């Protein structure tokens, strides 16, 4: 019994030691639900060192830090504990539900995998403020503001939302991109072009800023009650001042990537009044003029004329139906052709819409086109208005009368069948004599075309020899080929920029896009990876010389800064030539 007791204790100790030696490899996240303006930390933790660590792709996120390694060793009561962690810091690209996929590692010749983790990304959220955090300093120096023109409009009344990017005077913006766009549910929306907007000076919350109008949108609410305008979010690279100074006493800056949001806006949409609403009201809201016109008032039967029913003015021109015309049955009417000539600016839609009917009278006579009316809600007087057209008389001068046609039809019903009488000239149209001529048969053999095709190969052989010799000589011309290849690359990627020389903003936008497209094609990377540090890293890994990398980065920086500084055509030409030369050198050096 004593022996069995000792055996049981030994088995228990061995089981405990085996259990304590079990390999663990797991993924942990700082949170599973975060706003689009927040960051997520992902840790891959193992209790035993391994090899060939393979992280997931982080689909839907951008890696902004990592991988960072940390190792912990500790001894407690003679028992060793070991932990190794790979940490990543990632930022969401858009809202939605995502999954952190499995990571793998090899420990003791066996592959271990983590479990996938579900992540939900919501709209931007308020973050706690830390005065010592560079992100907090950036948040105090840069703001995205949505200005709504009216908080309580009527149904189908135009309102505008203007998004302004405010930047403190001592702060610079290197780049910004839209990462979350409002969907404007329950609104008819139209974006207004903001190309060519200039940086302006203004105040925000009592402090002087420089600002840029980033986006303008015209909205027509399609529902009543409280409607939400979703927030717009941008990812911005900000340069903020620090407490450090250089040897000349100038304050140094640091770069911070920050996600800013304009915040959600709520408006209260009022219903149109029921009192006095016309029966024929179809939803027109604004200030309009109504007109009905015809292309002719006098014509013959079977001729056509047009009736145009049109509305002109300011309001929701694309969001209501025009009234229909009612005509006598003796006028044949075709489906109308709808035309719109509408422009949209910050005050809403302007222009005209019309329905054009094609009408064909069948009989002569006078036909009245009765008056029709159009109703709309006038925002100026807060009341309904009705506009009516005049009656138009169409005079069909020549053609059969409806009475004659009716009599002819009646007579035709009483007619009896008559016997057909034949005559001797019924086949007179058939010719009985011909004037055929003999056709001389021709042969291809020994013709001029025959001899030309026969001798052509002998003439082509010397030409082919000459072309081949020139091709070999060209292939041997290493320097010339490099020049031609560089010109081909420049033409392929920089053609659009060259066409825009002299137009500062268009040129530098095209130049920056060309450089990004070249990197994407050459290095097989996505646009989200085209930050300055990652570009340097990618090019260095491809063994591109440091000087060439610096030239490339400086061109990118020039593209970003040139939009806000005066630039001459000479400078643009120099930047173009430098870009062409740099692309050629990268293409030659990249492995």
C-alpha positions as CSV (number, residue, x, y, z in Angstrom):
1,X,0.0,0.0,0.0
2,X,2.8,2.4,0.9
3,X,4.5,1.6,-2.5
4,X,1.2,2.4,-4.4
5,X,0.9,5.6,-2.4
6,X,4.3,6.8,-3.6
7,X,3.5,5.8,-7.2
8,X,0.3,7.9,-7.1
9,X,2.2,11.0,-5.8
10,X,4.9,10.5,-8.5
11,X,2.2,10.3,-11.2
12,X,0.5,13.5,-9.8
13,X,3.8,15.4,-9.9
14,X,4.6,14.3,-13.5
15,X,1.1,15.3,-14.6
16,X,1.4,18.7,-13.0
17,X,4.8,19.3,-14.6
18,X,3.5,18.2,-18.0
19,X,0.5,20.5,-17.6
20,X,2.8,23.4,-16.6
21,X,5.0,22.8,-19.6
22,X,2.1,23.0,-22.1
23,X,2.8,25.4,-24.9
24,X,0.4,28.5,-25.2
25,X,0.2,30.9,-28.1
26,X,-2.7,33.3,-28.1
27,X,-3.7,36.7,-29.5
28,X,-5.0,39.6,-27.3
29,X,-6.5,43.0,-28.2
30,X,-6.8,46.1,-26.2
31,X,-10.5,46.4,-27.1
32,X,-13.0,44.7,-29.5
33,X,-15.1,47.8,-30.2
34,X,-13.5,51.1,-31.1
35,X,-14.1,54.3,-33.0
36,X,-12.6,55.0,-36.4
37,X,-10.5,57.7,-34.8
38,X,-9.0,55.3,-32.2
39,X,-6.0,52.9,-32.3
40,X,-6.0,49.2,-31.5
41,X,-3.2,47.2,-29.8
42,X,-2.8,43.6,-30.8
43,X,-0.5,41.3,-28.8
44,X,0.6,37.8,-29.8
45,X,1.8,36.1,-26.6
46,X,3.7,32.7,-26.2
47,X,5.0,31.0,-23.1
48,X,7.9,29.4,-25.0
49,X,10.2,30.8,-27.6
50,X,9.6,29.9,-31.2
51,X,10.7,30.5,-34.8
52,X,9.0,31.7,-38.1
53,X,6.5,34.0,-36.5
54,X,3.9,34.9,-39.2
55,X,1.5,37.7,-38.4
56,X,-2.0,38.1,-40.0
57,X,-2.6,40.6,-42.9
58,X,-4.7,42.9,-40.7
59,X,-7.3,43.4,-43.5
60,X,-9.3,46.6,-42.9
61,X,-6.5,48.2,-40.8
62,X,-3.3,50.2,-41.3
63,X,-0.2,49.2,-39.3
64,X,1.1,52.3,-37.6
65,X,3.5,50.6,-35.2
66,X,5.2,47.3,-34.7
67,X,6.1,44.6,-34.5
68,X,7.6,45.4,-31.1
69,X,9.1,42.4,-29.1
70,X,9.2,42.0,-25.4
71,X,10.5,39.1,-23.3
72,X,9.8,38.4,-19.6
73,X,11.6,35.9,-17.5
74,X,10.8,35.3,-13.8
75,X,11.5,32.8,-11.1
76,X,9.0,32.3,-8.3
77,X,9.7,29.6,-5.7
78,X,12.1,28.0,-8.0
79,X,9.6,27.8,-10.9
80,X,10.6,29.6,-14.1
81,X,7.9,31.5,-16.1
82,X,8.6,32.7,-19.6
83,X,6.7,35.0,-21.9
84,X,7.4,36.5,-25.3
85,X,5.1,39.1,-27.0
86,X,4.9,40.6,-30.5
87,X,2.9,43.8,-30.4
88,X,1.3,45.8,-33.2
89,X,-0.5,49.1,-33.2
90,X,-3.1,49.4,-36.0
91,X,-5.7,52.0,-37.1
92,X,-9.0,51.2,-38.9
93,X,-9.5,52.3,-42.5
94,X,-13.3,52.4,-42.4
95,X,-16.3,51.5,-40.3
96,X,-17.7,47.9,-40.2
97,X,-17.0,44.5,-38.7
98,X,-13.6,43.0,-39.2
99,X,-11.6,40.0,-38.1
100,X,-8.0,39.7,-36.8
101,X,-7.0,36.6,-38.6
102,X,-4.8,33.8,-37.3
103,X,-1.1,34.2,-36.6
104,X,1.3,31.2,-36.7
105,X,4.6,30.3,-35.1
106,X,6.8,27.2,-35.0
107,X,7.7,25.9,-31.5
108,X,9.6,22.6,-31.1
109,X,9.0,21.8,-34.8
110,X,5.3,22.1,-34.3
111,X,3.1,24.9,-35.8
112,X,0.8,26.8,-33.4
113,X,-2.0,29.1,-34.4
114,X,-4.0,31.8,-32.6
115,X,-7.7,32.1,-32.8
116,X,-9.3,34.9,-34.9
117,X,-10.8,37.9,-33.1
118,X,-13.9,39.8,-34.1
119,X,-13.5,43.6,-34.1
120,X,-16.2,46.3,-34.6
121,X,-15.3,49.7,-35.8
122,X,-17.9,52.5,-35.2
123,X,-18.1,56.2,-36.0
124,X,-15.6,58.6,-34.4
125,X,-15.8,58.8,-30.6
126,X,-14.7,61.4,-28.0
127,X,-11.3,60.5,-26.6
128,X,-9.9,61.4,-23.2
129,X,-7.5,64.4,-23.2
130,X,-4.0,64.3,-21.9
131,X,-2.2,67.7,-21.9
132,X,1.2,66.0,-22.2
133,X,0.2,63.8,-25.2
134,X,1.4,65.1,-28.6
135,X,-2.0,63.8,-30.0
136,X,-3.8,66.1,-27.6
137,X,-1.6,69.1,-28.7
138,X,-2.5,68.2,-32.3
139,X,-6.2,68.0,-31.4
140,X,-6.0,71.5,-30.0
141,X,-4.4,72.9,-33.2
142,X,-6.5,71.2,-35.9
143,X,-10.3,70.9,-36.2
144,X,-12.7,69.7,-38.8
145,X,-16.0,71.6,-38.6
146,X,-19.3,71.0,-40.4
147,X,-21.4,74.2,-40.8
148,X,-25.1,73.5,-41.5
149,X,-27.0,76.4,-43.1
150,X,-30.3,75.6,-41.4
151,X,-31.2,73.4,-38.5
152,X,-35.0,73.3,-39.0
153,X,-35.9,73.3,-42.7
154,X,-39.1,72.2,-44.4
155,X,-39.4,68.9,-46.2
156,X,-37.6,69.2,-49.6
157,X,-36.1,72.6,-48.7
158,X,-32.4,72.9,-49.6
159,X,-29.7,73.1,-46.9
160,X,-26.0,73.2,-47.2
161,X,-23.2,71.6,-45.2
162,X,-19.7,73.1,-45.6
163,X,-16.8,71.2,-44.1
164,X,-13.9,73.5,-43.1
165,X,-10.4,72.3,-42.0
166,X,-9.0,74.7,-39.3
167,X,-5.3,74.6,-38.7
168,X,-3.4,76.7,-36.1
169,X,-1.0,79.3,-37.4
170,X,2.1,77.6,-35.9
171,X,1.0,74.1,-37.2
172,X,1.6,72.5,-40.6
173,X,-0.4,69.8,-42.4
174,X,1.7,67.4,-44.5
175,X,-1.2,65.4,-46.0
176,X,-4.8,64.4,-45.4
177,X,-7.2,61.8,-46.7
178,X,-10.8,61.0,-46.2
179,X,-11.4,57.7,-44.3
180,X,-15.1,57.8,-43.5
181,X,-17.6,59.6,-45.7
182,X,-21.2,60.5,-44.6
183,X,-23.8,58.5,-46.4
184,X,-26.6,61.2,-46.1
185,X,-29.4,58.7,-45.4
186,X,-32.9,60.2,-45.9
187,X,-31.5,63.1,-48.0
188,X,-31.1,63.9,-51.7
189,X,-27.5,65.0,-51.9
190,X,-25.2,66.8,-54.4
191,X,-21.5,67.5,-53.8
192,X,-20.3,71.0,-54.9
193,X,-16.9,71.2,-56.6
194,X,-14.2,72.7,-54.3
195,X,-11.2,72.4,-56.6
196,X,-9.0,75.5,-56.5
197,X,-10.1,76.6,-53.0
198,X,-7.5,78.8,-51.4
199,X,-6.3,78.8,-47.7
200,X,-8.0,81.6,-45.8
201,X,-7.7,83.3,-42.4
202,X,-10.5,83.1,-39.9
203,X,-11.4,82.6,-36.2
204,X,-12.7,79.4,-34.5
205,X,-13.7,79.5,-30.9
206,X,-12.3,82.9,-30.5
207,X,-8.8,81.9,-31.8
208,X,-7.2,82.9,-35.1
209,X,-6.7,80.0,-37.6
210,X,-6.0,79.4,-41.2
211,X,-8.7,77.2,-42.8
212,X,-9.5,75.4,-46.1
213,X,-13.0,74.6,-47.3
214,X,-12.6,70.9,-47.8
215,X,-16.1,69.9,-48.9
216,X,-19.5,71.4,-49.8
217,X,-22.7,69.4,-50.0
218,X,-26.3,70.5,-50.8
219,X,-29.0,68.3,-49.1
220,X,-32.8,68.1,-49.6
221,X,-34.4,66.2,-46.7
222,X,-36.8,63.5,-47.8
223,X,-38.3,62.7,-44.4
224,X,-39.8,64.8,-41.6
225,X,-38.6,64.7,-38.0
226,X,-35.1,64.5,-36.5
227,X,-32.5,63.4,-39.2
228,X,-28.9,62.8,-38.5
229,X,-26.0,63.9,-40.7
230,X,-23.2,61.4,-40.2
231,X,-19.7,62.7,-39.3
232,X,-17.0,63.1,-41.9
233,X,-13.6,61.8,-40.7
234,X,-10.1,62.6,-42.1
235,X,-6.7,61.1,-41.4
236,X,-4.2,64.0,-41.1
237,X,-0.5,64.2,-40.8
238,X,0.2,67.2,-38.5
239,X,3.4,68.9,-37.6
240,X,3.1,70.4,-34.1
241,X,5.6,72.5,-32.2
242,X,7.5,71.0,-29.3
243,X,9.4,72.5,-26.3
244,X,12.7,71.7,-28.0
245,X,14.7,74.2,-30.1
246,X,17.5,73.9,-32.6
247,X,21.0,75.5,-32.5
248,X,19.5,78.6,-34.0
249,X,16.8,78.9,-31.4
250,X,14.0,77.9,-33.7
251,X,11.3,75.7,-32.2
252,X,11.4,72.1,-33.4
253,X,8.3,70.3,-34.6
254,X,7.1,66.7,-34.4
255,X,4.9,64.8,-36.8
256,X,1.6,63.3,-35.5
257,X,-0.9,61.2,-37.5
258,X,-4.3,62.1,-36.3
259,X,-7.9,61.2,-37.2
260,X,-10.3,64.1,-36.9
261,X,-14.0,64.1,-37.2
262,X,-16.6,66.8,-38.0
263,X,-19.0,65.3,-35.5
264,X,-22.6,64.2,-36.0
265,X,-25.2,67.0,-36.8
266,X,-28.9,66.7,-36.2
267,X,-31.6,68.7,-38.0
268,X,-35.3,68.9,-37.3
269,X,-37.3,68.7,-40.6
270,X,-40.7,70.3,-40.6
271,X,-43.7,68.9,-42.6
272,X,-45.3,71.1,-45.2
273,X,-48.6,72.6,-43.8
274,X,-51.8,70.7,-44.6
275,X,-53.9,73.8,-44.6
276,X,-54.5,75.1,-48.1
277,X,-52.6,72.2,-49.8
278,X,-53.8,71.9,-53.4
279,X,-55.2,68.6,-54.7
280,X,-52.7,68.6,-57.6
281,X,-49.6,69.3,-55.4
282,X,-46.8,66.9,-56.2
283,X,-44.0,68.1,-53.8
284,X,-42.5,71.1,-55.5
285,X,-40.9,73.5,-53.0
286,X,-39.2,76.7,-53.9
287,X,-39.9,79.7,-56.2
288,X,-41.0,78.8,-59.7
289,X,-42.6,80.0,-63.0
290,X,-44.9,77.8,-65.1
291,X,-45.4,77.8,-68.9
292,X,-47.2,75.8,-71.6
293,X,-46.3,76.6,-75.2
294,X,-46.9,75.0,-78.7
295,X,-44.6,75.1,-81.7
296,X,-47.5,75.7,-84.0
297,X,-51.1,76.9,-83.8
298,X,-52.1,76.4,-87.4
299,X,-51.2,73.3,-89.5
300,X,-52.6,70.6,-91.8
301,X,-53.8,67.2,-90.8
302,X,-51.0,64.5,-90.4
303,X,-48.5,67.3,-89.6
304,X,-46.9,67.2,-86.2
305,X,-46.4,69.9,-83.6
306,X,-45.0,70.0,-80.1
307,X,-46.5,71.0,-76.8
308,X,-43.9,72.0,-74.1
309,X,-44.8,72.0,-70.4
310,X,-42.1,73.6,-68.4
311,X,-41.1,74.9,-64.9
312,X,-38.3,77.3,-64.3
313,X,-36.9,78.7,-61.0
314,X,-35.1,77.8,-57.8
315,X,-36.1,74.7,-55.7
316,X,-36.2,70.9,-55.8
317,X,-36.5,70.7,-59.6
318,X,-35.5,67.1,-59.8
319,X,-37.8,65.9,-57.1
320,X,-41.3,66.4,-58.4
321,X,-43.5,65.5,-61.4
322,X,-44.7,68.0,-64.0
323,X,-48.5,68.1,-64.6
324,X,-49.9,66.1,-67.5
325,X,-51.8,67.6,-70.5
326,X,-55.3,66.4,-71.5
327,X,-56.2,66.5,-75.2
328,X,-59.1,65.5,-77.5
329,X,-59.1,61.9,-78.7
330,X,-58.8,63.0,-82.3
331,X,-55.3,64.3,-81.6
332,X,-52.6,61.5,-81.5
333,X,-50.3,62.2,-78.6
334,X,-46.9,60.5,-78.1
335,X,-45.0,59.9,-74.8
336,X,-43.3,63.1,-73.7
337,X,-39.5,63.6,-73.8
338,X,-38.3,64.9,-70.4
339,X,-35.5,67.5,-70.4
340,X,-33.5,68.9,-67.5
341,X,-31.2,71.9,-67.5
342,X,-30.4,72.2,-63.8
343,X,-27.4,73.5,-62.0
344,X,-26.7,73.0,-58.2
345,X,-24.8,75.5,-56.1
346,X,-24.8,76.4,-52.4
347,X,-28.3,77.9,-52.6
348,X,-29.8,74.7,-54.2
349,X,-31.0,73.8,-57.6
350,X,-31.5,76.4,-60.3
351,X,-32.7,76.1,-63.9
352,X,-35.6,74.5,-65.8
353,X,-37.3,71.2,-66.5
354,X,-39.8,70.4,-69.2
355,X,-41.9,67.6,-70.9
356,X,-42.2,67.9,-74.7
357,X,-45.2,66.1,-76.3
358,X,-45.4,65.4,-80.0
359,X,-49.0,65.7,-81.3
360,X,-50.4,64.7,-84.7
361,X,-54.0,65.8,-85.7
362,X,-55.9,63.4,-87.8
363,X,-58.8,65.7,-89.0
364,X,-59.3,69.3,-89.8
365,X,-61.0,71.5,-87.3
366,X,-60.3,73.7,-84.3
367,X,-59.0,71.9,-81.2
368,X,-58.7,73.5,-77.8
369,X,-55.8,72.7,-75.5
370,X,-57.3,73.2,-72.0
371,X,-55.6,75.2,-69.3
372,X,-53.5,73.1,-66.8
373,X,-52.2,74.2,-63.4
374,X,-49.0,73.7,-61.4
375,X,-48.9,74.0,-57.6
376,X,-45.9,74.6,-55.3
377,X,-45.0,75.6,-51.8
378,X,-43.4,79.1,-51.7
379,X,-40.7,79.3,-49.0
380,X,-40.7,83.1,-49.0
381,X,-44.4,83.4,-48.1
382,X,-44.7,80.0,-46.3
383,X,-47.8,79.3,-48.4
384,X,-49.0,77.3,-51.4
385,X,-49.3,78.9,-54.9
386,X,-51.0,77.7,-58.0
387,X,-50.0,78.8,-61.6
388,X,-52.3,78.1,-64.6
389,X,-51.7,78.2,-68.3
390,X,-53.9,79.9,-70.9
391,X,-56.1,77.8,-73.2
392,X,-54.5,77.4,-76.7
393,X,-56.5,76.8,-79.9
394,X,-55.0,74.6,-82.6
395,X,-56.4,75.2,-86.1
396,X,-56.1,72.3,-88.5
397,X,-56.7,73.9,-91.9
398,X,-56.5,71.1,-94.5
399,X,-57.4,67.4,-94.2
400,X,-60.4,65.1,-93.9
401,X,-63.1,65.9,-91.6
402,X,-64.3,63.4,-89.1
403,X,-67.8,63.4,-90.7
404,X,-66.4,62.4,-94.1
405,X,-64.4,59.6,-92.8
406,X,-67.4,58.3,-90.9
407,X,-69.5,58.4,-94.0
408,X,-66.8,56.6,-96.1
409,X,-66.6,53.9,-93.5
410,X,-70.4,53.5,-93.5
411,X,-70.5,53.3,-97.4
412,X,-67.7,50.8,-97.4
413,X,-69.6,48.4,-95.2
414,X,-72.5,48.3,-97.7
415,X,-70.3,47.7,-100.8
416,X,-70.7,44.3,-102.5
417,X,-67.8,42.3,-104.1
418,X,-67.2,42.9,-107.8
419,X,-65.9,40.6,-110.5
420,X,-62.2,41.3,-111.5
421,X,-61.8,42.0,-115.2
422,X,-58.6,40.8,-116.9
423,X,-57.0,42.3,-120.0
424,X,-54.4,41.1,-122.5
425,X,-51.6,43.4,-121.1
426,X,-51.4,41.9,-117.7
427,X,-47.9,40.4,-118.3
428,X,-46.5,43.4,-120.2
429,X,-44.0,44.2,-117.6
430,X,-42.0,40.9,-118.3
431,X,-39.2,41.3,-120.8
432,X,-39.1,38.7,-123.6
433,X,-35.9,39.8,-125.3
434,X,-32.3,40.0,-123.8
435,X,-28.9,41.5,-124.7
436,X,-26.5,39.0,-123.1
437,X,-22.7,39.4,-123.9
438,X,-19.9,36.8,-123.6
439,X,-17.7,37.1,-120.5
440,X,-14.0,36.5,-121.1
441,X,-12.6,34.1,-118.5
442,X,-9.4,35.4,-116.7
443,X,-6.6,33.4,-115.0
444,X,-4.3,34.3,-112.1
445,X,-1.2,32.4,-113.5
446,X,1.4,34.7,-115.1
447,X,-0.4,37.9,-114.2
448,X,1.4,40.9,-112.8
449,X,0.1,40.2,-109.3
450,X,1.4,36.6,-109.7
451,X,4.9,37.7,-110.5
452,X,4.9,40.4,-107.8
453,X,3.9,37.9,-105.1
454,X,6.5,35.5,-106.3
455,X,9.4,38.0,-106.1
456,X,8.3,39.7,-102.9
457,X,10.0,37.2,-100.5
458,X,13.3,37.7,-102.2
459,X,13.0,41.5,-101.8
460,X,12.0,41.2,-98.1
461,X,15.0,39.0,-97.1
462,X,17.6,41.9,-97.4
463,X,15.3,44.2,-95.6
464,X,14.9,41.7,-92.7
465,X,18.7,41.4,-92.5
466,X,19.1,45.2,-92.2
467,X,16.4,45.4,-89.6
468,X,18.0,42.5,-87.6
469,X,21.4,44.2,-87.7
470,X,19.9,47.5,-86.4
471,X,18.1,45.6,-83.6
472,X,21.4,43.9,-82.6
473,X,23.2,47.3,-82.6
474,X,20.5,48.9,-80.5
475,X,20.6,46.0,-78.0
476,X,24.4,46.5,-77.7
477,X,23.9,50.2,-77.0
478,X,23.7,50.0,-73.2
479,X,23.8,53.7,-72.6
480,X,21.3,54.5,-75.3
481,X,18.9,51.8,-74.0
482,X,19.1,53.3,-70.5
483,X,18.2,56.7,-71.9
484,X,15.3,55.3,-74.0
485,X,14.0,53.3,-71.0
486,X,14.2,56.4,-68.8
487,X,12.3,58.4,-71.4
488,X,9.7,55.6,-71.7
489,X,9.2,55.5,-68.0
490,X,8.9,59.3,-67.8
491,X,6.4,59.4,-70.7
492,X,4.3,56.5,-69.1
493,X,4.1,57.9,-65.6
494,X,4.7,61.7,-66.0
495,X,2.8,62.4,-69.2
496,X,-0.2,63.9,-67.4
497,X,2.1,66.1,-65.3
498,X,4.0,67.3,-68.3
499,X,0.7,68.4,-69.9
500,X,-0.1,70.5,-66.8
501,X,3.3,72.4,-66.7
502,X,2.5,76.0,-65.9
503,X,-0.6,75.2,-63.9
504,X,0.7,74.9,-60.4
505,X,-2.0,73.0,-58.6
506,X,-2.9,70.6,-61.5
507,X,0.8,70.0,-62.2
508,X,1.7,69.0,-58.6
509,X,-1.4,66.9,-58.1
510,X,-0.6,65.0,-61.4
511,X,3.1,64.7,-60.4
512,X,2.3,63.3,-56.9
513,X,-0.2,60.9,-58.4
514,X,2.4,59.7,-61.0
515,X,5.0,59.1,-58.3
516,X,2.5,57.1,-56.2
517,X,1.4,55.1,-59.2
518,X,5.0,54.3,-60.1
519,X,5.8,53.0,-56.5
520,X,2.6,50.9,-56.5
521,X,3.6,49.3,-59.8
522,X,7.2,48.9,-59.0
523,X,7.1,47.8,-55.4
524,X,3.6,46.2,-55.4
525,X,2.3,48.2,-52.4
526,X,-1.0,49.8,-51.7
527,X,-1.7,53.5,-51.5
528,X,-2.3,53.2,-47.7
529,X,1.4,52.1,-47.3
530,X,2.7,55.3,-49.0
531,X,3.8,57.2,-45.9
532,X,7.2,58.8,-46.0
533,X,8.8,56.3,-43.5
534,X,7.4,53.3,-45.3
535,X,8.5,54.5,-48.7
536,X,12.1,54.9,-47.4
537,X,11.9,51.5,-45.8
538,X,10.6,49.8,-49.0
539,X,13.2,51.5,-51.3
540,X,16.0,50.7,-48.8
541,X,15.0,47.0,-48.8
542,X,15.2,47.1,-52.6
543,X,18.8,48.4,-52.3
544,X,18.1,51.8,-53.8
545,X,20.9,54.3,-53.0
546,X,20.3,56.7,-50.1
547,X,20.7,59.8,-52.3
548,X,18.1,58.6,-54.8
549,X,15.7,57.9,-51.9
550,X,16.2,61.4,-50.5
551,X,15.5,62.9,-54.0
552,X,12.3,60.9,-54.3
553,X,11.1,61.9,-50.8
554,X,12.0,65.5,-51.4
555,X,9.9,65.5,-54.6
556,X,6.9,64.1,-52.7
557,X,7.3,66.8,-50.1
558,X,7.5,69.5,-52.8
559,X,4.2,68.3,-54.2
560,X,2.5,68.6,-50.8
561,X,4.0,72.0,-50.0
562,X,3.7,73.6,-53.5
563,X,-0.1,73.8,-53.2
564,X,0.2,76.5,-50.5
565,X,3.3,78.4,-51.8
566,X,4.0,80.4,-54.9
567,X,5.9,78.4,-57.6
568,X,7.3,79.5,-60.9
569,X,7.3,77.6,-64.2
570,X,11.0,77.2,-64.0
571,X,10.7,75.4,-60.6
572,X,8.0,73.2,-62.0
573,X,10.2,72.2,-65.0
574,X,13.1,71.5,-62.6
575,X,10.8,69.3,-60.4
576,X,9.6,67.4,-63.5
577,X,13.1,66.7,-64.7
578,X,14.2,65.6,-61.3
579,X,11.2,63.3,-61.0
580,X,12.0,61.7,-64.4
581,X,15.7,61.2,-63.5
582,X,14.8,59.8,-60.0
583,X,12.2,57.3,-61.5
584,X,14.9,56.1,-63.9
585,X,17.5,55.6,-61.2
586,X,15.0,53.7,-58.9
587,X,14.0,51.5,-61.8
588,X,17.6,50.7,-62.5
589,X,18.7,50.1,-58.9
590,X,15.6,48.4,-57.3
591,X,16.2,44.7,-56.9
